[in-house]
Amino acid sequence: MIDVRTLEIEHPEQVADRVRKVLAHIEPERVTLTTDCGLKQLPRVVAIQKMRAMVEGAAIVRRELR
């Protein structure tokens, strides 16, 4: 959902789009959004912003699924 190899901060809508692509193939109950251990290589402020984008993107999709 987020790219840990770049300092670019994804927009929540980008994350939501990626989640929607996953949900086209896997039912929502089986999907978990997480990161790999790669965030520890990023500056803390970038890692926090990336995590925030992931949380906000997930919230967008959750609202759509209700």
C-alpha positions, 0 to 999 in steps of 0.5 A, a space after each residue: 500500500 505504501 512504498 518504503 523505498 522512497 521518501 515520497 508520501 503517498 496520498 490517502 486516495 492513492 492508498 485507497 486505490 491500491 486497496 480497492 485493487 486488492 479487494 477486486 480479488 480478495 474478500 475484505 475479511 481476509 485483507 490486512 494492511 500493514 508495512 514490512 520492516 522497511 519503515 525503520 530505514 526512513 526518517 521518522 517524520 516520513 515513516 509517520 506520514 506514510 503510516 498516516 496515509 495508510 490509515 486514512 486510505 484504509 478509512 476511505 475504503 472502510 466507509 465505502 464498504 459499509 
